[in-house]
Amino acid sequence: MLRMHFNHDQKGRSVLKTKKWLMMVLSVLLVGSMLAGCGSKASDSSSTASGDDSGKAAESGELKGHLVIWTFFDQVKDMADQFQAKNPGVTVDVKMFPGDQYQTKLLTALQSGRDVPDIFDLERGYIGKFIDSKFLTDLSAMGAEDLVKDYIPYVQELGRSQDGKLRAISDHSSPGGFWYLRDTAKKYLGTDDPDKVSDMVSSWDKIIELGKKVAADSGGKVHLIQNAGDLFDIEAYNTQPWVKDGKLNIDPKWQTIYQTQLDIRKNNVDAKLPFMSAGWGNALNDGSVVLTSMPAWAGFMVDNKDDKAKGKYGVAKTPEGFYSGGTYRGIYEKSKNKDLAYEFIKYIAGEEWQQHNLEKTGNMPGNGKVYEANLDTYKSPLFGDENVLKPYYETVVKIPATKPDKYGEDIMSKWRKVAGDGVTNNRSFDDVVTDFKKEVKNAFPELNVD
């Protein structure tokens, strides 16, 4: 999924961001087919979009040069502005493309080797299709291990190729939690205290029992969670990789998860609202659902016109930590400005930028030191006096650190579809697995799915 930032004052832009997010998903499959034809070489006559600038520091130590960055994410403009303010001898040209066009434009440039940017962005949904290509510079060889030594483990690992080298770095993490309207929580849970709510929903068994009570107390009008499908998001990165040694790998944990989803549906715990549907958005804002699993960056989904939602929400921990989305930056292997590009990467990986970004947008940091420095002080308008970094940090540090691969996101998408239909139609796990294997075999005939 395309990661969107947490900005309560830009409701007018939220529709566009949502559209970009959904369009991004539709273009992911195109990447695999195009990369398959890329090979390991671009044209020998390659040129970067920024020309022949050496990008090296002057003798005085001042950075000089010109960089070109390609992205689909408007906040990169702020990164560039901040970097240029610190380095007046540098100009940064940020070229932003619509999410549904970005991958095609990037791949075309990489394949031709012409007008390739010095730095380009990669989204979580498809980074695995690029990370092992020859287009990305080995950042470990440039000293980047030191940049990420204090990083959240999962964030660091997602920028590594299968050989263990860093090839892309993010400036943020994307943790999630259960968001709730305080008044609704008080009414149906008896408290709006985030620690107490977190304890009440610390396991799926607790959630099912609590969900039964909420449904009974409200006469079936209010539900504890939005959809049994929330478990896909929460458990997606707490399970084993889908492919091991060229073979489809279905983590046994998925059977337990699937049974839990059936139990949630059977006991009227969820409102059966599809993600991003009109009903889903209404429930987030009107309290007809108590808990909504949300990434930290998704504040634009709350109707906060005239600050009417200010201080009205709380966030609790989910049974296991999860994240949603994430944007990474890599340096083009044939860039003539690698040294300067690395200085930009160094800047956004540092505490200064990530502190600025947290304060301005509410985006959670990738650097653990920035988390720790703000745990007891950072406040967000929607959440009043709650120290919202606390529930996110306590769960995000426990998310397994796993390298991306070219199969994982696509196969997870197929599991969501087949298992989601299974929950709706109350099908057995074995039947779901049979259909799922057919889907995977059709999409990836090179894999052993038996």
C-alpha positions in Angstrom: 0.0 0.0 0.0 1.1 3.5 -0.6 1.9 5.2 2.6 0.1 8.5 3.2 1.1 11.1 5.8 -0.6 12.1 9.0 -1.8 15.6 8.3 -5.1 16.8 9.9 -5.3 20.1 8.0 -5.4 18.8 4.5 -8.8 17.2 4.1 -9.1 18.5 0.6 -6.0 16.6 -0.4 -7.0 13.4 1.3 -9.2 12.2 -1.6 -6.3 12.6 -4.0 -4.0 10.7 -1.7 -6.5 7.9 -1.3 -6.9 7.6 -5.0 -3.1 7.5 -5.5 -2.8 4.8 -2.9 -5.4 2.6 -4.5 -4.0 3.2 -8.0 -0.6 2.2 -6.8 -1.9 -1.2 -5.9 -3.2 -1.8 -9.4 0.2 -1.1 -10.9 2.3 -3.5 -8.8 1.9 -6.5 -11.0 3.2 -4.6 -13.9 6.6 -4.2 -12.2 7.4 -7.8 -12.1 6.9 -8.4 -15.8 9.0 -5.4 -16.7 11.8 -6.1 -14.4 12.0 -9.6 -15.7 13.2 -8.2 -18.9 15.6 -5.7 -17.4 18.5 -8.1 -16.9 21.5 -6.8 -15.0 22.7 -4.2 -17.4 21.4 -0.8 -18.6 22.8 1.0 -21.6 26.5 1.6 -21.5 25.7 5.1 -22.6 23.7 5.8 -19.5 23.3 9.3 -18.1 21.8 10.6 -15.0 19.2 13.4 -15.1 21.4 15.7 -13.2 24.2 15.6 -15.8 28.0 15.6 -15.1 28.1 17.4 -11.7 30.6 15.6 -9.5 28.6 16.2 -6.4 31.6 16.2 -4.2 32.3 18.5 -1.3 34.4 21.6 -2.0 37.8 22.0 -0.3 36.1 24.1 2.4 33.9 21.2 3.3 30.8 22.8 1.8 28.6 20.5 -0.3 28.1 21.6 -3.9 26.2 20.1 -6.8 22.8 19.1 -8.2 20.6 16.2 -7.5 17.5 14.8 -9.2 15.1 12.7 -7.1 12.1 10.9 -8.5 9.1 10.1 -6.2 5.3 9.7 -5.9 5.3 11.2 -2.4 4.9 15.0 -2.0 6.8 15.2 1.3 10.0 14.6 -0.5 9.8 18.3 -1.4 10.2 19.2 2.2 13.2 16.9 2.5 14.8 18.7 -0.4 14.0 22.1 1.1 15.5 21.2 4.4 18.6 19.7 2.8 19.2 22.7 0.6 18.8 25.1 3.6 21.6 23.3 5.3 23.7 23.1 2.1 23.2 26.3 0.1 25.6 25.0 -2.5 23.3 22.2 -3.5 20.2 22.2 -5.6 17.7 19.4 -5.5 15.2 18.9 -8.3 12.3 16.7 -7.1 10.2 15.2 -9.8 6.9 13.8 -8.6 4.7 11.5 -10.6 1.3 10.1 -10.0 1.5 6.8 -8.2 -0.1 4.8 -11.0 2.4 6.1 -13.5 5.5 6.2 -11.4 6.8 2.6 -11.6 6.4 2.5 -15.4 8.3 5.8 -15.8 11.0 4.6 -13.4 11.5 1.2 -15.1 11.6 2.8 -18.6 14.3 5.1 -17.4 16.3 2.4 -15.7 16.0 0.1 -18.7 17.2 2.7 -21.2 19.8 4.1 -18.9 18.9 7.7 -19.9 17.7 10.6 -17.8 17.8 8.3 -14.7 17.4 10.2 -11.4 20.3 10.1 -8.9 17.9 9.0 -6.1 14.5 7.2 -6.6 11.8 6.2 -4.2 10.5 2.6 -3.8 7.2 1.8 -2.0 6.8 -1.2 0.4 4.3 -2.9 -2.0 7.0 -3.4 -4.7 10.4 -2.8 -3.2 11.0 -6.5 -3.3 10.8 -6.4 -7.1 13.7 -3.9 -7.3 15.9 -4.5 -4.3 18.0 -7.3 -5.9 18.4 -5.5 -9.2 21.7 -4.0 -10.5 20.1 -0.6 -10.5 20.6 0.1 -6.8 23.9 1.2 -5.3 25.4 -0.9 -2.5 24.9 1.6 0.4 26.7 -0.7 2.9 29.9 -0.1 0.9 29.4 3.6 1.3 29.2 3.4 5.1 25.4 3.2 5.5 25.5 0.5 8.2 26.4 3.2 10.6 23.4 5.3 9.5 20.9 2.5 10.5 22.6 1.1 13.5 19.9 2.6 15.8 17.0 1.9 13.4 13.8 0.0 14.1 14.8 -3.6 13.0 12.1 -4.2 10.5 12.7 -0.8 8.8 16.4 -1.5 8.5 15.9 -5.0 7.1 13.4 -3.9 4.4 16.1 -2.0 2.7 18.4 -5.0 2.3 18.9 -7.2 -0.7 19.0 -11.0 -0.3 22.8 -10.8 0.0 22.4 -8.7 3.1 23.6 -5.4 1.7 21.8 -2.1 2.3 20.4 -0.8 -1.0 17.6 1.5 0.2 16.8 3.4 3.4 13.6 4.9 4.7 13.3 7.9 7.0 10.3 6.6 8.8 8.4 3.6 10.3 4.7 2.9 9.7 3.4 1.2 12.8 -0.3 0.7 13.5 -2.6 0.4 16.4 -6.3 0.3 17.4 -7.8 3.8 17.1 -10.9 4.5 19.1 -13.2 7.4 19.9 -12.9 8.0 23.6 -16.6 8.5 24.3 -17.4 5.2 22.5 -14.7 3.4 24.4 -16.0 4.7 27.8 -19.5 3.6 26.9 -18.8 0.1 25.8 -15.4 -0.8 27.3 -15.8 1.2 30.5 -12.6 3.2 30.0 -10.8 5.2 27.5 -7.4 4.8 29.1 -5.0 3.5 26.4 -3.1 1.1 28.7 -6.3 -0.4 30.0 -7.8 -0.8 26.5 -4.6 -2.3 25.3 -4.8 -4.9 28.0 -8.4 -5.7 27.2 -7.5 -6.5 23.6 -4.1 -8.0 24.1 -5.1 -11.3 22.5 -7.6 -12.4 19.8 -9.4 -14.6 22.4 -10.0 -11.5 24.5 -11.1 -9.6 21.5 -13.7 -12.2 20.6 -15.1 -12.3 24.2 -15.1 -8.5 24.4 -16.7 -8.3 21.0 -19.6 -10.5 22.1 -20.3 -8.2 25.0 -20.2 -5.0 22.9 -22.6 -6.6 20.4 -25.0 -7.7 23.2 -24.9 -4.4 25.1 -25.6 -2.4 22.0 -28.3 -4.7 20.7 -26.2 -5.5 17.7 -25.8 -1.9 16.6 -22.2 -1.4 17.6 -19.3 -3.8 16.9 -15.9 -4.0 18.4 -13.8 -4.0 15.2 -14.4 -3.1 11.6 -13.7 -6.4 9.8 -12.3 -9.8 10.4 -10.0 -8.9 7.5 -8.1 -6.6 9.9 -6.2 -9.7 10.9 -4.6 -9.8 7.4 -2.9 -6.4 8.1 -2.0 -7.2 11.7 -0.6 -10.6 11.0 0.9 -10.2 7.5 4.4 -9.5 8.7 4.3 -11.6 11.8 4.4 -14.8 9.8 7.0 -16.7 7.8 7.9 -15.6 4.2 5.6 -17.0 1.5 8.4 -18.5 -0.5 11.4 -20.6 0.7 13.9 -22.2 -1.7 11.6 -21.8 -4.7 8.6 -23.4 -2.9 5.4 -21.9 -1.6 5.5 -21.8 2.2 2.2 -21.5 4.1 3.0 -20.7 7.7 1.0 -23.0 10.0 0.0 -19.9 11.8 -2.3 -18.9 9.0 -4.6 -21.8 9.9 -5.0 -20.4 13.4 -5.5 -16.9 12.1 -8.1 -18.1 9.6 -10.0 -19.9 12.4 -9.9 -16.7 14.5 -11.4 -14.8 11.6 -14.2 -17.3 11.3 -14.9 -17.0 15.0 -14.9 -13.2 14.8 -17.4 -13.3 12.0 -19.6 -16.0 13.7 -19.8 -14.1 17.0 -20.8 -10.8 15.5 -17.5 -9.2 16.6 -16.9 -7.3 13.4 -19.1 -4.9 11.4 -18.2 -6.6 8.1 -17.2 -3.3 6.6 -14.8 -3.5 3.7 -11.6 -1.4 4.1 -12.0 2.1 2.7 -15.7 1.7 2.0 -18.1 4.5 2.8 -19.4 2.5 5.8 -15.8 1.9 7.1 -15.1 5.7 7.0 -18.3 6.5 8.7 -17.7 4.0 11.5 -14.2 5.5 12.1 -15.8 8.9 12.6 -19.2 8.2 14.2 -18.3 5.5 16.8 -20.5 2.7 15.4 -17.3 0.6 15.6 -15.2 0.8 18.8 -11.8 -0.1 17.4 -10.3 0.5 14.0 -6.8 -0.8 13.1 -5.0 2.1 11.6 -1.4 3.0 10.6 0.0 6.0 12.4 0.1 8.1 9.2 -3.6 7.8 8.4 -4.9 10.8 10.4 -6.3 12.3 7.2 -9.0 9.7 7.3 -10.5 11.3 10.3 -13.0 14.1 9.7 -11.3 16.9 11.7 -12.9 19.9 10.0 -12.6 22.9 12.3 -10.7 20.7 14.8 -13.9 19.0 15.8 -12.0 15.7 16.4 -9.2 17.3 18.4 -8.4 15.2 21.4 -11.3 12.8 20.8 -9.3 9.7 19.9 -7.1 7.3 21.7 -4.7 4.6 20.3 -4.2 1.2 21.9 -1.8 -1.7 21.1 -2.9 -4.5 18.8 -2.3 -8.1 19.9 0.8 -8.1 17.7 2.7 -5.1 16.2 2.0 -4.3 12.6 3.0 -1.8 10.0 1.4 -0.7 6.8 3.3 0.8 3.9 6.6 2.6 3.8 8.8 4.5 1.3 12.4 3.8 0.7 15.1 5.7 -1.2 18.0 4.3 -3.2 20.8 5.7 -5.3 21.1 4.8 -8.9 24.1 2.6 -9.5 25.4 4.6 -12.4 24.7 8.1 -10.9 27.6 10.5 -11.5 26.6 12.1 -8.2 26.8 9.2 -5.8 28.7 11.1 -3.1 26.3 13.9 -3.0 23.3 11.5 -3.2 24.7 9.7 -0.2 24.9 12.9 1.8 21.1 13.3 1.1 20.4 9.8 2.3 22.6 10.4 5.4 20.6 13.5 6.2 17.1 11.9 6.0 18.4 8.9 8.0 19.5 11.3 10.8 17.8 12.5 13.9 17.5 16.1 12.8 15.3 15.4 9.8 13.2 12.7 11.5 12.5 15.0 14.5 11.4 17.7 12.1 9.3 15.3 10.2 7.6 13.9 13.3 6.8 17.4 14.6 5.5 18.6 11.2 3.6 15.6 9.9 3.2 13.1 12.7 5.2 10.5 10.6 6.8 8.0 13.0 10.6 7.9 12.8 12.7 5.0 11.5 15.5 5.9 13.9 14.9 4.4 17.4 16.7 7.3 19.1 14.1 9.7 17.8 11.3 7.5 19.2 13.1 7.3 22.6 13.7 11.1 22.8 9.9 11.7 22.2 8.2 8.9 24.1 7.2 11.1 27.1 6.7 14.4 25.3 5.2 14.1 21.8 1.6 14.8 21.5 -0.7 14.7 18.5 -3.8 16.9 18.1 -6.3 14.0 17.5 -5.1 12.1 20.6 -5.0 14.9 23.2 -2.7 14.3 26.1 -1.9 10.6 25.2 1.8 9.9 24.5 1.0 8.2 21.2 4.5 7.1 20.5 4.4 4.7 23.4 2.0 2.1 22.0 3.5 2.3 18.6 7.1 1.9 19.9 6.3 -0.9 22.2 4.9 -3.0 19.4 7.0 -1.8 16.4 10.3 -2.9 17.9 9.0 -6.5 18.1 8.0 -6.8 14.4 10.1 -9.5 12.8 12.9 -8.1 10.6 12.5 -9.7 7.1 14.1 -8.9 3.8 11.7 -8.1 1.0 11.4 -10.5 -2.0 9.7 -10.3 -5.3 6.9 -12.7 -4.4 5.8 -11.8 -0.9 3.4 -8.9 -1.5 1.7 -10.4 -4.5 1.2 -13.7 -2.8 -0.1 -12.0 0.3 -2.6 -10.2 -1.8 -3.9 -13.5 -3.2 -4.2 -14.9 0.3 -6.3 -11.9 1.4 -8.6 -12.4 -1.6 -9.1 -16.2 -1.2 -9.1 -16.3 2.6 -11.4 -13.2 2.7 -13.9 -15.0 0.5 -13.6 -18.0 2.7 -14.5 -16.1 5.8 -17.5 -14.5 4.0 -18.7 -17.9 2.8 -17.7 -19.9 5.9 -15.4 -22.3 4.0 -13.0 -24.7 5.5 -9.3 -23.9 5.7 -8.4 -26.9 3.5 -10.7 -25.6 0.8 -9.3 -22.1 1.0 -5.7 -23.5 0.7 -6.6 -25.6 -2.3 -8.0 -22.5 -4.1 -5.1 -20.4 -2.9 -2.5 -22.8 -4.4 -4.3 -22.7 -7.7 -4.0 -18.9 -7.7 -0.3 -19.0 -6.8 0.5 -21.7 -9.4 -1.3 -19.7 -12.2 0.6 -16.5 -11.3 4.0 -18.0 -10.6 4.4 -21.3 -12.5 8.1 -21.3 -11.6 7.3 -22.0 -7.9 6.7 -25.4 -6.4 3.3 -25.1 -4.8 2.7 -28.8 -3.9 
